[in-house]
Amino acid sequence: MSTPATHVESPTQLVAVVQAQSRRRKARPYRALLGVAGIVTLFAVWEIAARLGIVDPRFLPPPTEVLPTLLTILTFGDFWAAVGTTMISWGLGLLIALVAGTALGIIVGLSPFMRRATHSTTEFLRPIPSVALIPLAVLLFGARIEASLLLIIYAAFWQIFIQVLYGVADVDQVAMATGRSYGFSTWQRVRSIVFPTTLPYLMTGLRLAAAVALILAVTAQLLIGTPGLGLEISKAQSGGQYTTMYALILATGLLGVLINMGARALERKLLSWHESVRGELPS
């Protein structure tokens, strides 16, 4: 039966792993520099377009006006209250989607009959965009947090569910047969064989779902009017406060970056044993 840890068979392989990790560490500052350069270039193009009148600066103020406004907004308690409300919707919806997607993915994935029976339904429901459910969410819940949760859960669930299905399909059937021969119960096989194999797929799904959940949280607040950053953006737009509106948009972007960084850090922590993190061993 396979174990989560990658077995290093020789000193040569160990040296190769250490060298691969060293190369990744050296490449990180370069990648970070490229990322910063991309952001600076974007702001430069934005500034030039606004200053030269390529776009109307009344409706697209230059970043030299937006960024100071952002720094000012960061000192407002109302801003942080909106961030907190958005994060509550995001976190609660993502948690429900994670539990439901993981549980159903394992249950359906382990049963060939269930996979065949649910395949058509999955392929029908999965492409439906979550924003198409906004009328249903408004009818059921109005402008309450439950409306946001409906959209968030629906969008994030499919990201996790599909990845878990792929993970379960990748389980070594020899290991499963060995577990059965040793008298492992279904729960023991899931815990010791299925889950370690599925975990890398699950973490990929969680990282994708985290970004999608934030998008849907802000979208629901924009279109439905549930409290949060999206509602504040809508209010700024309605009041003609375009500098504030773009500052809030940048704030949502920063929030998305932080969420992605957190998801990747969690992935590296939980998958420290996996070759995608440690680097593939030479054959």
Backbone as CSV, one residue per row, in Angstrom:
resi,resn,N_x,N_y,N_z,CA_x,CA_y,CA_z,C_x,C_y,C_z
1,MET,0.854,-1.196,0.000,0.000,0.000,0.000,0.882,1.235,0.000
2,SER,0.566,2.225,-0.843,1.400,3.408,-0.980,1.263,4.313,0.223
3,THR,2.311,5.076,0.489,2.308,6.040,1.582,2.478,7.422,1.011
4,PRO,2.058,8.472,1.751,2.140,9.811,1.219,3.559,10.266,0.942
5,ALA,4.530,9.805,1.725,5.898,10.296,1.572,6.551,9.716,0.328
6,THR,7.386,10.541,-0.338,8.128,10.085,-1.508,9.422,9.464,-1.043
7,HIS,9.695,8.256,-1.492,10.862,7.509,-1.030,12.063,7.833,-1.908
8,VAL,13.165,8.309,-1.315,14.392,8.581,-2.036,15.255,7.336,-1.992
9,GLU,15.575,6.783,-3.167,16.201,5.476,-3.207,17.723,5.539,-3.161
10,SER,18.347,6.694,-3.470,19.795,6.754,-3.528,20.270,8.150,-3.192
11,PRO,21.568,8.294,-2.808,22.121,9.627,-2.560,22.046,10.530,-3.781
12,THR,22.177,9.944,-4.974,22.093,10.741,-6.200,20.730,11.404,-6.329
13,GLN,19.686,10.645,-6.023,18.344,11.204,-6.074,18.159,12.300,-5.024
14,LEU,18.733,12.094,-3.832,18.633,13.101,-2.774,19.305,14.395,-3.207
15,VAL,20.468,14.289,-3.821,21.179,15.468,-4.317,20.338,16.179,-5.380
16,ALA,19.710,15.408,-6.250,18.886,16.000,-7.302,17.718,16.768,-6.708
17,VAL,17.106,16.215,-5.651,15.995,16.897,-4.994,16.458,18.210,-4.374
18,VAL,17.605,18.175,-3.669,18.138,19.381,-3.040,18.458,20.440,-4.085
19,GLN,19.052,20.020,-5.216,19.365,20.970,-6.272,18.105,21.584,-6.877
20,ALA,17.075,20.757,-7.049,15.816,21.275,-7.592,15.196,22.298,-6.646
21,GLN,15.231,22.005,-5.339,14.693,22.957,-4.369,15.496,24.246,-4.371
22,SER,16.828,24.148,-4.512,17.676,25.341,-4.553,17.364,26.193,-5.778
23,ARG,17.124,25.534,-6.934,16.783,26.286,-8.138,15.461,27.013,-7.976
24,ARG,14.492,26.359,-7.322,13.199,27.011,-7.110,13.340,28.218,-6.194
25,ARG,14.167,28.090,-5.140,14.364,29.224,-4.233,15.017,30.399,-4.948
26,LYS,15.997,30.111,-5.833,16.663,31.183,-6.561,15.735,31.836,-7.571
27,ALA,14.773,31.069,-8.091,13.869,31.613,-9.107,12.769,32.479,-8.517
28,ARG,12.492,32.322,-7.205,11.394,33.064,-6.602,11.575,34.574,-6.690
29,PRO,12.769,35.143,-6.348,12.911,36.608,-6.484,12.712,37.084,-7.914
30,TYR,13.159,36.304,-8.884,12.996,36.678,-10.287,11.519,36.716,-10.664
31,ARG,10.756,35.689,-10.227,9.327,35.674,-10.524,8.618,36.831,-9.841
32,ALA,9.016,37.135,-8.595,8.407,38.256,-7.875,8.699,39.574,-8.589
33,LEU,9.935,39.715,-9.095,10.313,40.934,-9.811,9.493,41.089,-11.084
34,LEU,9.265,39.989,-11.794,8.439,40.046,-12.997,7.011,40.458,-12.660
35,GLY,6.485,39.923,-11.555,5.140,40.296,-11.143,5.026,41.776,-10.835
36,VAL,6.003,42.313,-10.106,6.001,43.741,-9.790,6.127,44.571,-11.063
37,ALA,6.994,44.129,-11.973,7.166,44.853,-13.236,5.861,44.894,-14.031
38,GLY,5.103,43.797,-14.007,3.827,43.775,-14.710,2.834,44.769,-14.128
39,ILE,2.787,44.856,-12.797,1.868,45.795,-12.145,2.269,47.229,-12.440
40,VAL,3.579,47.522,-12.350,4.067,48.875,-12.641,3.750,49.272,-14.083
41,THR,3.913,48.321,-15.015,3.606,48.604,-16.423,2.128,48.908,-16.603
42,LEU,1.279,48.139,-15.939,-0.163,48.381,-16.020,-0.515,49.773,-15.525
43,PHE,0.027,50.139,-14.357,-0.254,51.460,-13.803,0.291,52.569,-14.713
44,ALA,1.463,52.334,-15.330,2.044,53.337,-16.217,1.158,53.559,-17.442
45,VAL,0.685,52.470,-18.049,-0.201,52.585,-19.209,-1.495,53.284,-18.811
46,TRP,-2.027,52.904,-17.662,-3.251,53.534,-17.148,-3.046,55.043,-16.951
47,GLU,-1.932,55.432,-16.335,-1.630,56.842,-16.080,-1.511,57.622,-17.385
48,ILE,-0.783,57.051,-18.334,-0.576,57.734,-19.611,-1.897,57.900,-20.362
49,ALA,-2.717,56.834,-20.361,-3.997,56.897,-21.074,-4.901,57.968,-20.487
50,ALA,-4.903,58.087,-19.153,-5.751,59.096,-18.513,-5.202,60.502,-18.721
51,ARG,-3.887,60.682,-18.629,-3.294,62.010,-18.743,-3.356,62.544,-20.177
52,LEU,-3.233,61.674,-21.170,-3.250,62.112,-22.565,-4.663,62.215,-23.121
53,GLY,-5.662,61.844,-22.344,-7.037,61.940,-22.802,-7.477,60.804,-23.696
54,ILE,-6.675,59.727,-23.738,-7.086,58.564,-24.527,-8.384,57.995,-23.963
55,VAL,-8.514,58.028,-22.651,-9.777,57.720,-21.979,-10.184,58.965,-21.196
56,ASP,-11.450,59.091,-20.924,-11.950,60.254,-20.196,-11.529,60.159,-18.729
57,PRO,-10.679,61.068,-18.248,-10.208,60.972,-16.861,-11.304,61.188,-15.829
58,ARG,-12.453,61.720,-16.270,-13.573,61.847,-15.321,-14.095,60.474,-14.914
59,PHE,-14.073,59.542,-15.859,-14.624,58.211,-15.605,-13.539,57.169,-15.352
60,LEU,-12.286,57.486,-15.702,-11.169,56.600,-15.400,-10.013,57.445,-14.873
61,PRO,-10.090,57.839,-13.603,-9.036,58.682,-13.034,-7.698,57.952,-13.046
62,PRO,-6.599,58.690,-13.151,-5.270,58.056,-13.181,-4.933,57.422,-11.835
63,PRO,-4.032,56.442,-11.830,-3.670,55.770,-10.568,-3.041,56.700,-9.546
64,THR,-2.445,57.820,-9.985,-1.882,58.763,-9.020,-2.970,59.430,-8.187
65,GLU,-4.212,59.355,-8.621,-5.339,59.827,-7.823,-6.027,58.680,-7.086
66,VAL,-6.055,57.512,-7.733,-6.764,56.370,-7.148,-6.001,55.786,-5.966
67,LEU,-4.674,55.639,-6.102,-3.887,55.004,-5.041,-3.912,55.789,-3.726
68,PRO,-3.762,57.132,-3.740,-3.915,57.855,-2.470,-5.303,57.693,-1.851
69,THR,-6.326,57.639,-2.715,-7.680,57.409,-2.204,-7.789,56.047,-1.537
70,LEU,-7.125,55.047,-2.131,-7.110,53.710,-1.542,-6.461,53.728,-0.157
71,LEU,-5.347,54.421,-0.042,-4.667,54.506,1.251,-5.554,55.199,2.284
72,THR,-6.312,56.197,1.847,-7.230,56.878,2.767,-8.366,55.956,3.188
73,ILE,-8.906,55.210,2.228,-10.012,54.298,2.523,-9.594,53.239,3.534
74,LEU,-8.341,52.822,3.477,-7.854,51.791,4.395,-7.925,52.225,5.851
75,THR,-8.086,53.517,6.095,-8.178,54.017,7.473,-9.613,54.112,7.968
76,PHE,-10.582,53.787,7.101,-11.995,53.925,7.450,-12.526,52.625,8.062
77,GLY,-13.248,52.753,9.155,-13.854,51.576,9.772,-14.919,50.941,8.904
78,ASP,-15.669,51.770,8.143,-16.716,51.228,7.274,-16.132,50.320,6.200
79,PHE,-14.944,50.678,5.719,-14.296,49.838,4.709,-13.995,48.458,5.276
80,TRP,-13.427,48.417,6.466,-13.064,47.129,7.053,-14.299,46.326,7.443
81,ALA,-15.393,47.024,7.781,-16.645,46.309,8.040,-17.147,45.641,6.761
82,ALA,-17.023,46.361,5.619,-17.427,45.780,4.336,-16.531,44.606,3.972
83,VAL,-15.219,44.741,4.228,-14.298,43.630,3.974,-14.676,42.422,4.827
84,GLY,-14.973,42.669,6.104,-15.352,41.568,6.989,-16.603,40.859,6.516
85,THR,-17.602,41.620,6.081,-18.841,41.013,5.583,-18.578,40.181,4.331
86,THR,-17.747,40.721,3.438,-17.398,39.976,2.223,-16.667,38.683,2.561
87,MET,-15.729,38.748,3.514,-14.962,37.569,3.879,-15.820,36.527,4.591
88,ILE,-16.816,36.977,5.343,-17.727,36.017,5.990,-18.501,35.252,4.924
89,SER,-19.043,35.973,3.944,-19.760,35.301,2.857,-18.836,34.363,2.100
90,TRP,-17.639,34.855,1.789,-16.661,34.039,1.059,-16.291,32.783,1.847
91,GLY,-15.935,32.948,3.110,-15.472,31.818,3.905,-16.553,30.792,4.165
92,LEU,-17.747,31.264,4.503,-18.842,30.334,4.789,-19.247,29.567,3.539
93,GLY,-19.365,30.278,2.415,-19.731,29.602,1.173,-18.669,28.609,0.731
94,LEU,-17.398,28.998,0.863,-16.308,28.100,0.470,-16.259,26.873,1.375
95,LEU,-16.487,27.055,2.660,-16.467,25.919,3.593,-17.567,24.919,3.269
96,ILE,-18.764,25.413,3.013,-19.873,24.509,2.675,-19.582,23.777,1.370
97,ALA,-19.060,24.504,0.379,-18.722,23.876,-0.899,-17.617,22.847,-0.729
98,LEU,-16.638,23.141,0.140,-15.535,22.202,0.371,-16.037,20.901,0.981
99,VAL,-16.857,21.004,2.001,-17.372,19.801,2.665,-18.256,19.005,1.709
100,ALA,-19.190,19.689,1.041,-20.120,18.994,0.148,-19.384,18.420,-1.063
101,GLY,-18.485,19.203,-1.657,-17.783,18.733,-2.841,-16.865,17.561,-2.553
102,THR,-16.188,17.607,-1.400,-15.289,16.509,-1.041,-16.068,15.237,-0.736
103,ALA,-17.103,15.360,0.096,-17.882,14.180,0.482,-18.563,13.546,-0.729
104,LEU,-19.265,14.350,-1.510,-19.969,13.803,-2.675,-18.998,13.310,-3.735
105,GLY,-17.863,13.995,-3.886,-16.878,13.555,-4.864,-16.329,12.181,-4.537
106,ILE,-16.049,11.933,-3.264,-15.530,10.617,-2.865,-16.610,9.552,-2.993
107,ILE,-17.829,9.874,-2.553,-18.920,8.898,-2.621,-19.216,8.517,-4.075
108,VAL,-19.360,9.524,-4.930,-19.669,9.248,-6.337,-18.476,8.607,-7.031
109,GLY,-17.265,9.073,-6.733,-16.088,8.554,-7.401,-15.796,7.104,-7.089
110,LEU,-16.145,6.656,-5.895,-15.869,5.274,-5.509,-16.888,4.289,-6.070
111,SER,-17.979,4.790,-6.607,-19.028,3.910,-7.123,-19.160,4.076,-8.634
112,PRO,-18.747,3.078,-9.419,-18.921,3.176,-10.872,-20.365,3.435,-11.276
113,PHE,-21.304,2.828,-10.544,-22.726,3.042,-10.848,-23.110,4.511,-10.631
114,MET,-22.654,5.089,-9.507,-22.984,6.476,-9.215,-22.353,7.419,-10.235
115,ARG,-21.152,7.102,-10.674,-20.509,7.958,-11.669,-21.302,7.946,-12.964
116,ARG,-21.740,6.766,-13.392,-22.534,6.692,-14.627,-23.883,7.380,-14.441
117,ALA,-24.501,7.193,-13.281,-25.841,7.739,-13.048,-25.840,9.261,-12.945
118,THR,-24.729,9.839,-12.444,-24.688,11.292,-12.243,-23.942,12.037,-13.345
119,HIS,-23.365,11.320,-14.281,-22.529,11.982,-15.294,-23.321,13.004,-16.106
120,SER,-24.475,12.605,-16.614,-25.269,13.507,-17.448,-25.747,14.712,-16.642
121,THR,-26.173,14.468,-15.407,-26.631,15.574,-14.553,-25.499,16.545,-14.275
122,THR,-24.319,16.006,-13.990,-23.165,16.867,-13.731,-22.812,17.706,-14.938
123,GLU,-22.779,17.086,-16.106,-22.424,17.815,-17.318,-23.488,18.838,-17.701
124,PHE,-24.728,18.641,-17.249,-25.796,19.611,-17.516,-25.719,20.803,-16.563
125,LEU,-25.481,20.532,-15.276,-25.520,21.595,-14.269,-24.227,22.404,-14.201
126,ARG,-23.091,21.735,-14.432,-21.806,22.402,-14.228,-21.607,23.631,-15.118
127,PRO,-22.020,23.615,-16.397,-21.762,24.808,-17.224,-22.683,25.990,-16.925
128,ILE,-23.732,25.785,-16.128,-24.643,26.901,-15.849,-23.909,27.958,-15.036
129,PRO,-23.769,29.197,-15.533,-23.067,30.222,-14.762,-23.840,30.585,-13.505
130,SER,-23.115,30.822,-12.435,-23.767,31.132,-11.160,-24.591,32.406,-11.235
131,VAL,-24.144,33.378,-12.055,-24.895,34.629,-12.141,-26.287,34.402,-12.726
132,ALA,-26.474,33.303,-13.462,-27.804,32.996,-13.983,-28.771,32.642,-12.866
133,LEU,-28.244,32.333,-11.678,-29.093,32.000,-10.536,-29.464,33.227,-9.706
134,ILE,-29.022,34.405,-10.131,-29.331,35.616,-9.356,-30.833,35.843,-9.210
135,PRO,-31.632,35.713,-10.276,-33.089,35.884,-10.072,-33.644,34.912,-9.037
136,LEU,-33.194,33.654,-9.068,-33.658,32.682,-8.084,-33.218,33.085,-6.680
137,ALA,-31.963,33.530,-6.550,-31.461,33.932,-5.237,-32.251,35.111,-4.675
138,VAL,-32.591,36.077,-5.539,-33.359,37.242,-5.079,-34.762,36.832,-4.669
139,LEU,-35.373,35.953,-5.460,-36.724,35.507,-5.132,-36.757,34.742,-3.812
140,LEU,-35.742,33.929,-3.569,-35.729,33.105,-2.363,-35.313,33.879,-1.118
141,PHE,-34.298,34.743,-1.253,-33.688,35.334,-0.063,-33.650,36.853,-0.050
142,GLY,-33.956,37.499,-1.181,-33.853,38.948,-1.216,-32.393,39.385,-1.129
143,ALA,-32.174,40.566,-0.545,-30.815,41.107,-0.435,-30.182,40.703,0.888
144,ARG,-30.161,39.406,1.156,-29.558,38.894,2.389,-28.342,38.041,2.044
145,ILE,-27.573,37.715,3.064,-26.341,36.967,2.846,-26.608,35.603,2.224
146,GLU,-27.808,35.050,2.481,-28.126,33.738,1.914,-28.113,33.774,0.386
147,ALA,-28.478,34.921,-0.194,-28.449,35.035,-1.656,-27.020,34.922,-2.177
148,SER,-26.097,35.588,-1.485,-24.685,35.472,-1.867,-24.200,34.042,-1.707
149,LEU,-24.588,33.398,-0.612,-24.131,32.037,-0.345,-24.600,31.074,-1.425
150,LEU,-25.807,31.266,-1.918,-26.312,30.379,-2.970,-25.405,30.428,-4.193
151,LEU,-25.020,31.631,-4.597,-24.159,31.773,-5.771,-22.750,31.254,-5.504
152,ILE,-22.220,31.574,-4.330,-20.855,31.157,-3.993,-20.757,29.637,-3.919
153,ILE,-21.676,29.017,-3.221,-21.632,27.564,-3.040,-21.771,26.859,-4.385
154,TYR,-22.693,27.349,-5.215,-22.909,26.691,-6.509,-21.647,26.748,-7.364
155,ALA,-21.006,27.917,-7.400,-19.820,28.064,-8.245,-18.633,27.286,-7.689
156,ALA,-18.408,27.374,-6.366,-17.229,26.739,-5.766,-17.383,25.222,-5.698
157,PHE,-18.614,24.755,-5.542,-18.839,23.310,-5.405,-18.299,22.543,-6.598
158,TRP,-18.563,23.040,-7.808,-18.161,22.282,-8.997,-16.653,22.235,-9.147
159,GLN,-15.962,23.307,-8.750,-14.496,23.309,-8.819,-13.922,22.187,-7.963
160,ILE,-14.477,22.004,-6.776,-13.960,20.995,-5.846,-14.453,19.598,-6.228
161,PHE,-15.718,19.485,-6.538,-16.329,18.184,-6.830,-15.638,17.512,-8.010
162,ILE,-15.414,18.253,-9.095,-14.802,17.673,-10.289,-13.367,17.241,-10.001
163,GLN,-12.616,18.053,-9.277,-11.238,17.700,-8.952,-11.175,16.457,-8.070
164,VAL,-12.094,16.343,-7.130,-12.117,15.155,-6.265,-12.443,13.919,-7.089
165,LEU,-13.346,14.043,-8.044,-13.645,12.910,-8.929,-12.393,12.457,-9.668
166,TYR,-11.614,13.409,-10.180,-10.368,13.064,-10.856,-9.402,12.366,-9.892
167,GLY,-9.351,12.872,-8.665,-8.452,12.282,-7.677,-8.826,10.854,-7.335
168,VAL,-10.114,10.610,-7.134,-10.563,9.252,-6.811,-10.297,8.313,-7.976
169,ALA,-10.474,8.798,-9.199,-10.210,7.961,-10.377,-8.739,7.596,-10.486
170,ASP,-7.853,8.367,-9.838,-6.415,8.133,-9.913,-5.915,7.177,-8.818
171,VAL,-6.821,6.728,-7.947,-6.424,5.838,-6.854,-5.923,4.514,-7.406
172,ASP,-4.836,4.022,-6.844,-4.248,2.751,-7.264,-5.170,1.604,-6.835
173,GLN,-5.708,0.886,-7.814,-6.642,-0.204,-7.493,-5.938,-1.382,-6.827
174,VAL,-4.639,-1.536,-7.085,-3.887,-2.582,-6.393,-3.825,-2.274,-4.902
175,ALA,-3.593,-1.015,-4.572,-3.576,-0.613,-3.166,-4.941,-0.815,-2.523
176,MET,-6.012,-0.523,-3.262,-7.358,-0.746,-2.727,-7.603,-2.230,-2.480
177,ALA,-7.174,-3.073,-3.433,-7.350,-4.515,-3.259,-6.517,-5.020,-2.080
178,THR,-5.336,-4.476,-1.920,-4.495,-4.868,-0.784,-5.159,-4.485,0.530
179,GLY,-5.744,-3.279,0.571,-6.438,-2.853,1.773,-7.599,-3.760,2.108
180,ARG,-8.351,-4.156,1.096,-9.472,-5.081,1.342,-8.967,-6.429,1.842
181,SER,-7.848,-6.887,1.276,-7.319,-8.193,1.703,-6.820,-8.165,3.143
182,TYR,-6.408,-6.984,3.604,-5.981,-6.844,4.998,-7.137,-6.541,5.937
183,GLY,-8.336,-6.533,5.407,-9.510,-6.333,6.242,-9.824,-4.880,6.567
184,PHE,-9.302,-3.945,5.767,-9.616,-2.536,5.996,-11.096,-2.296,5.749
185,SER,-11.711,-1.519,6.646,-13.085,-1.109,6.417,-13.121,-0.048,5.320
186,THR,-14.338,0.296,4.861,-14.461,1.332,3.829,-13.859,2.645,4.305
187,TRP,-14.139,3.012,5.547,-13.603,4.251,6.089,-12.077,4.211,6.155
188,GLN,-11.508,3.075,6.525,-10.049,2.970,6.594,-9.419,3.083,5.208
189,ARG,-10.064,2.511,4.200,-9.540,2.624,2.836,-9.625,4.062,2.337
190,VAL,-10.722,4.729,2.662,-10.861,6.131,2.259,-9.804,6.988,2.949
191,ARG,-9.607,6.764,4.249,-8.675,7.593,5.016,-7.225,7.328,4.630
192,SER,-6.862,6.066,4.424,-5.449,5.714,4.236,-5.023,5.608,2.786
193,ILE,-5.956,5.402,1.865,-5.593,5.201,0.458,-6.207,6.274,-0.437
194,VAL,-7.526,6.440,-0.339,-8.214,7.349,-1.254,-7.851,8.806,-0.963
195,PHE,-7.927,9.208,0.295,-7.727,10.620,0.609,-6.313,11.112,0.296
196,PRO,-5.235,10.361,0.652,-3.899,10.849,0.282,-3.708,11.012,-1.221
197,THR,-4.305,10.118,-2.012,-4.194,10.238,-3.468,-5.000,11.420,-3.985
198,THR,-6.146,11.659,-3.367,-7.049,12.716,-3.821,-6.614,14.096,-3.358
199,LEU,-5.832,14.170,-2.288,-5.506,15.459,-1.678,-4.895,16.471,-2.651
200,PRO,-3.919,16.094,-3.499,-3.401,17.097,-4.449,-4.477,17.656,-5.372
201,TYR,-5.384,16.794,-5.840,-6.487,17.256,-6.670,-7.417,18.164,-5.870
202,LEU,-7.694,17.770,-4.628,-8.566,18.567,-3.766,-7.990,19.957,-3.543
203,MET,-6.677,20.054,-3.309,-6.057,21.351,-3.060,-6.110,22.231,-4.310
204,THR,-5.966,21.619,-5.479,-6.123,22.386,-6.714,-7.541,22.931,-6.828
205,GLY,-8.517,22.067,-6.555,-9.908,22.504,-6.590,-10.199,23.590,-5.573
206,LEU,-9.618,23.466,-4.368,-9.836,24.468,-3.324,-9.244,25.816,-3.731
207,ARG,-8.057,25.791,-4.329,-7.427,27.046,-4.756,-8.264,27.738,-5.833
208,LEU,-8.767,26.953,-6.794,-9.632,27.523,-7.824,-10.943,28.014,-7.231
209,ALA,-11.502,27.224,-6.323,-12.783,27.587,-5.712,-12.662,28.844,-4.863
210,ALA,-11.510,29.036,-4.211,-11.324,30.225,-3.373,-11.410,31.495,-4.208
211,ALA,-10.780,31.473,-5.390,-10.844,32.645,-6.271,-12.253,32.852,-6.818
212,VAL,-12.889,31.761,-7.233,-14.242,31.855,-7.782,-15.219,32.342,-6.711
213,ALA,-15.049,31.882,-5.481,-15.943,32.285,-4.393,-15.865,33.783,-4.146
214,LEU,-14.656,34.347,-4.206,-14.520,35.794,-4.017,-15.200,36.553,-5.155
215,ILE,-15.017,36.074,-6.372,-15.662,36.723,-7.525,-17.168,36.748,-7.344
216,LEU,-17.730,35.613,-6.938,-19.181,35.540,-6.788,-19.670,36.325,-5.584
217,ALA,-18.871,36.397,-4.534,-19.263,37.192,-3.374,-19.400,38.660,-3.763
218,VAL,-18.407,39.193,-4.468,-18.453,40.596,-4.883,-19.544,40.811,-5.932
219,THR,-19.706,39.861,-6.856,-20.740,39.982,-7.883,-22.130,40.036,-7.267
220,ALA,-22.383,39.178,-6.287,-23.687,39.171,-5.629,-23.943,40.500,-4.930
221,GLN,-22.910,41.052,-4.302,-23.072,42.337,-3.618,-23.306,43.472,-4.606
222,LEU,-22.679,43.399,-5.767,-22.873,44.415,-6.800,-24.284,44.376,-7.384
223,LEU,-24.740,43.182,-7.725,-25.979,43.045,-8.476,-27.212,42.878,-7.597
224,ILE,-27.049,42.236,-6.456,-28.189,41.993,-5.580,-28.299,43.071,-4.514
225,GLY,-27.145,43.583,-4.082,-27.164,44.604,-3.041,-26.959,44.069,-1.646
226,THR,-26.449,42.844,-1.539,-26.112,42.335,-0.216,-24.893,43.099,0.310
227,PRO,-24.774,43.269,1.629,-23.697,44.098,2.184,-22.316,43.538,1.859
228,GLY,-21.341,44.455,1.680,-19.973,44.048,1.426,-19.284,45.008,0.470
229,LEU,-18.108,44.622,0.007,-17.329,45.476,-0.880,-18.058,45.767,-2.192
230,GLY,-18.752,44.772,-2.716,-19.476,44.985,-3.964,-20.530,46.071,-3.837
231,LEU,-21.243,46.088,-2.717,-22.257,47.122,-2.490,-21.613,48.499,-2.377
232,GLU,-20.446,48.571,-1.723,-19.744,49.853,-1.603,-19.287,50.347,-2.971
233,ILE,-18.848,49.435,-3.835,-18.468,49.817,-5.197,-19.675,50.358,-5.948
234,SER,-20.813,49.691,-5.787,-22.035,50.129,-6.458,-22.473,51.508,-5.965
235,LYS,-22.359,51.733,-4.658,-22.728,53.039,-4.105,-21.813,54.140,-4.639
236,ALA,-20.512,53.867,-4.713,-19.577,54.866,-5.229,-19.859,55.180,-6.695
237,GLN,-20.196,54.154,-7.464,-20.508,54.363,-8.875,-21.790,55.186,-9.025
238,SER,-22.799,54.862,-8.241,-24.071,55.590,-8.322,-23.917,57.040,-7.900
239,GLY,-23.006,57.302,-6.953,-22.804,58.664,-6.477,-21.795,59.453,-7.277
240,GLY,-21.265,58.875,-8.358,-20.301,59.582,-9.180,-18.928,59.706,-8.552
241,GLN,-18.654,58.923,-7.511,-17.345,58.958,-6.842,-16.429,57.922,-7.510
242,TYR,-15.978,58.241,-8.711,-15.280,57.244,-9.516,-13.891,56.926,-8.967
243,THR,-13.234,57.894,-8.373,-11.931,57.611,-7.772,-12.074,56.610,-6.633
244,THR,-13.093,56.830,-5.801,-13.361,55.886,-4.715,-13.751,54.518,-5.262
245,MET,-14.531,54.504,-6.333,-14.962,53.240,-6.929,-13.757,52.421,-7.382
246,TYR,-12.806,53.068,-8.082,-11.634,52.325,-8.554,-10.726,51.926,-7.395
247,ALA,-10.693,52.755,-6.361,-9.907,52.377,-5.181,-10.475,51.114,-4.538
248,LEU,-11.790,51.024,-4.470,-12.423,49.824,-3.908,-12.198,48.614,-4.816
249,ILE,-12.200,48.839,-6.125,-11.929,47.737,-7.057,-10.514,47.212,-6.846
250,LEU,-9.555,48.133,-6.670,-8.186,47.707,-6.396,-8.114,46.951,-5.065
251,ALA,-8.913,47.375,-4.106,-8.927,46.675,-2.810,-9.405,45.239,-2.963
252,THR,-10.419,45.025,-3.804,-10.873,43.650,-4.044,-9.792,42.840,-4.742
253,GLY,-9.037,43.497,-5.640,-7.929,42.796,-6.293,-6.859,42.382,-5.301
254,LEU,-6.512,43.286,-4.381,-5.535,42.947,-3.341,-6.044,41.813,-2.464
255,LEU,-7.338,41.836,-2.169,-7.923,40.762,-1.371,-7.801,39.429,-2.098
256,GLY,-8.028,39.445,-3.405,-7.881,38.223,-4.190,-6.450,37.708,-4.194
257,VAL,-5.478,38.627,-4.266,-4.072,38.222,-4.225,-3.744,37.568,-2.889
258,LEU,-4.227,38.155,-1.803,-3.969,37.593,-0.471,-4.599,36.209,-0.327
259,ILE,-5.800,36.050,-0.856,-6.469,34.754,-0.784,-5.685,33.712,-1.576
260,ASN,-5.229,34.086,-2.758,-4.450,33.149,-3.575,-3.135,32.780,-2.891
261,MET,-2.466,33.762,-2.286,-1.230,33.482,-1.564,-1.483,32.541,-0.389
262,GLY,-2.584,32.766,0.326,-2.917,31.884,1.437,-3.218,30.473,0.978
263,ALA,-3.945,30.353,-0.153,-4.271,29.030,-0.684,-3.019,28.291,-1.122
264,ARG,-2.087,29.011,-1.751,-0.844,28.364,-2.183,0.022,27.972,-0.987
265,ALA,0.048,28.812,0.041,0.811,28.462,1.241,0.238,27.220,1.906
266,LEU,-1.090,27.130,1.974,-1.730,25.945,2.546,-1.428,24.716,1.704
267,GLU,-1.439,24.892,0.391,-1.142,23.775,-0.515,0.275,23.270,-0.297
268,ARG,1.235,24.188,-0.177,2.620,23.774,0.064,2.770,23.094,1.416
269,LYS,2.021,23.556,2.405,2.101,22.965,3.739,1.559,21.544,3.744
270,LEU,0.387,21.352,3.161,-0.257,20.042,3.202,0.346,19.060,2.217
271,LEU,0.986,19.572,1.166,1.542,18.692,0.132,3.064,18.729,0.127
272,SER,3.674,18.976,1.283,5.139,19.019,1.354,5.769,17.684,0.957
273,TRP,4.995,16.602,1.071,5.486,15.277,0.719,5.327,14.977,-0.772
274,HIS,4.531,15.793,-1.499,4.167,15.467,-2.870,5.219,15.977,-3.847
275,GLU,5.399,15.264,-4.947,6.439,15.607,-5.917,6.178,16.946,-6.582
276,SER,4.921,17.408,-6.632,4.641,18.716,-7.215,5.235,19.836,-6.395
277,VAL,5.492,19.582,-5.116,6.098,20.569,-4.224,7.582,20.300,-4.052
278,ARG,7.941,19.036,-3.869,9.328,18.671,-3.606,10.167,18.617,-4.878
279,GLY,9.499,18.503,-6.025,10.237,18.335,-7.290,10.286,16.859,-7.647
280,GLU,10.097,16.548,-8.918,10.089,15.158,-9.340,11.481,14.546,-9.242
281,LEU,11.501,13.324,-8.788,12.777,12.609,-8.698,13.174,12.108,-10.087
282,PRO,14.465,12.094,-10.393,14.871,11.567,-11.686,14.627,10.074,-11.750
283,SER,14.307,9.598,-12.920,14.041,8.169,-13.079,15.326,7.395,-13.227
